[in-house]
Amino acid sequence: MVLLAVCGWYFPRALLSVRYWNTPCPDGEEESRQFERYRRLYPRILGSLPMISVAIAFYRIHEWMFGLFYSVLTVVF
């Protein structure tokens, strides 16, 4: 699950950092900062979702220690 979370975090971030040849360059400073914020935020969310879902699944079956472990791992990650 940690490997899935790392892949979910790394690959979107890598794809969002590539400058494609036919992509227009942002004109203003405001657009550049907004794109940079999205480039950092979305991969982190995508990487956290698998661990959050596993933590919720463990909480629902009353396995509190595993749920707590994955919750803490999500926060650390």
N, C-alpha and C positions, 0 to 999 in steps of 0.2 A: 504494500500500500504506500509505503514511503517512496519507493521507486516510481510508482504511478504519479504521486504528487510532485516529485522532482521533475519528471517528464512534462507534466502539465504546467509546471512553472517555467521550465527552461525553454521549451520549444516555441511557445507563443512569444516569449520575450526575444528569442533569437530572430524569429520571423519579423517582429515589429521593429527590430533595430536595423534591418537590411534596408538600404536605400536603393530602390528599384530604378531602372534607367528611365522609365516613362512616367514616374511619379513627379508631379510638380513640387517645387521647393516651397515651403511656407513663406508668405510674404512678410508678415509682421512678427514681432517679438511675442505678442499675445498668442498667436496660433502655434508658435513653436513651443511655448511653455505648456499649452494645453495638450498638445500631442505628447510631449514628454511625460506629463502626468498620467495620461492614459497608458503609455508604454510601460510605465512602472506599476500601475495599479492593477490592470487586468490580468497579467500573468500571475501576480501574487494571489489574486482571488481564485483563479483557475487551479493553482497549485494547492490551495487550502481546501477546496471543495471536496476532494476525495477523502481527506482525513476527517473533515467535519461530518461527512455522511457516515463514515465508519464509527465515529464516536457516538453519533445519534443512534445508530443501530445497536451498539453495545448498551447504551443507556436504556433503550426500549426493552431489551431482554434482561435487564437488571444485572448486568455485569458491570458494576460501578467502577472497578479498578481499571479495566481495559478502556472503558469510556473516558475515565479521567486521564489515563495515559495518552490517548489520542487527542484529547482536548488540550493537554499541556504541549504535546508535540506540535499541534496546529499553531499555538501561540508562539512557540519557539521558532517554528519554521517561518 
